Amino acid sequence: MSDARRIRVLLVDHVSKVLGGAEVNILELLAHPGVREQWDVTVACAPDSPLARAIDPLGWPRRDHAFAPALNELRVVGRRFSPMAKIRAWQELNRATNRLKVLAAELRPDVLLSCTNKDHFAAGAAALALSIPSAWWVNDILSSDFFGWPVRRAFVSRARRLQPHLAAVSEFGRTALLKEGVPASAVRTVHNGIPLDRYQRDAKRPLRAFLKVAEDVPLVGIVGRLTPWKGQDIFLRIAQQWAQQGRPGHFAIIGGAFNEDAPFEAHLHDFVRLHGLSDRVHFVPFQPNIVSTLSSLDALIHASTKPEPFGRVLIEAMAVGVPVLGARAGGVPEIITDDVDGALVPAGDVVGYVRTLTRLFSDPQVSARWTAAGSRTVRERFGMHRVFEDWHDLLKEAVTD
């Protein structure tokens, strides 16, 4: 392919029910002017999914791509499945691969770009059958923290056989792939980013008014899906210790649970009730305007107990000028430099979080220093222009190999 010709990309993402972090990253990349100038993209996604509805206003052509329930049922990490369920899932993966072969044969893209593990397997096999390069956007950590041995083995064997170009969203994620046996030459790191122009601080801070929290009272938040490894239970123990010390402050858990995590969500509500925290702790559903939501906070806590693949909410908070406290694990230390543009706390260290919050709210200079440096970090390292350039380089390499 000559450098003058636009790269024809078939982007594959089957997710049908939610607009997760991977899908948000897709949408923001596809909205970047560089993509519009240098790529021709067709998006293969589930019809009437949140991703499909968000793609349409961007003007990219869209084709249907989805998995039957037999395969979608296997998305929950840690569940056991019967041999028949696994056979049905394998059969559906083969059928999905064949459907993608037909679509790719019709469109003849220069490269197939897939965004989830199951899509990697189907799109990678379809691409190999048609002698089309493939690229895998690896948004997960391939480790025993998240995936059983059979899944990790299947991922590595397919990566070796299908020979895609892989992009991990953090150096930690890249290292995990190498530890499992993916060749180093096949993997590079492409950190996520955000469109900086959309992250201007909202001075009205509407969440505070909604929760009836006075401006002179600290409001601390945690944002994300309610699931045990995201650490909302750690966040509640931080709130409990804060209250026991007689300090002023409110705590907001912002997000929602998938069906399988409903018991965990119920546990969080029970903890608040049993420990008399109802006047301090607020449960807030996912908010459509993340900028306004984050602007209402005086600090953001990231409390994941397993290594985070990246930590998008951290750069979002830093962009709008909110001090961040992150768990020292996974990709988070690639975002935060401790006591420069935020704080790093050992994962699960409730006392450490409370100590750091105390310092933050006791010394206005600490808050000012972290927020100024955090904004600078995001501008210099996590803008969408850099993300596009990294992806453009990867796709050019894929189609010219």
Number of C-alpha atoms within 10 A of each C-alpha: 11 9 9 7 10 17 22 19 20 25 24 26 25 21 24 18 11 11 16 14 15 17 18 14 19 17 16 15 22 20 16 15 13 15 19 15 10 15 17 17 21 19 22 21 23 22 17 12 17 17 24 21 12 15 19 12 8 12 12 15 12 18 16 16 20 20 21 13 11 17 20 16 14 16 10 11 11 11 9 10 10 7 9 10 15 16 13 15 20 14 14 19 20 16 15 22 22 17 18 25 22 13 18 20 15 9 13 17 22 24 23 27 28 25 22 19 19 20 26 27 21 22 32 28 24 27 26 16 14 13 11 20 24 28 27 25 22 25 20 23 25 26 17 11 12 17 16 14 13 8 16 17 15 12 21 18 14 16 21 14 12 20 18 26 20 27 23 25 23 28 20 22 27 25 19 19 25 17 13 15 16 21 14 13 9 16 22 19 18 22 23 24 23 23 19 17 9 11 20 13 18 14 9 11 17 15 19 20 12 8 15 9 16 12 12 8 13 19 23 24 24 24 25 19 20 22 20 16 17 20 23 26 22 21 25 23 21 23 24 21 14 20 16 9 9 8 13 12 18 24 26 23 22 20 16 19 17 11 8 10 15 14 12 16 21 11 13 20 17 12 17 20 13 10 11 13 18 14 10 17 23 17 16 15 14 16 15 8 8 15 19 20 21 31 25 26 23 20 26 25 25 29 28 25 20 18 23 24 23 26 25 19 19 24 28 25 26 29 31 23 26 28 30 28 25 24 27 23 21 21 23 25 19 15 23 26 16 15 14 15 26 26 22 22 21 15 20 20 16 20 15 15 26 18 14 17 21 13 13 22 14 11 10 10 11 17 21 16 15 25 23 17 21 29 21 16 20 22 18 10 16 22 19 23 19 17 21 21 14 16 18 17 10 17 23 17 12 19 18 11 7
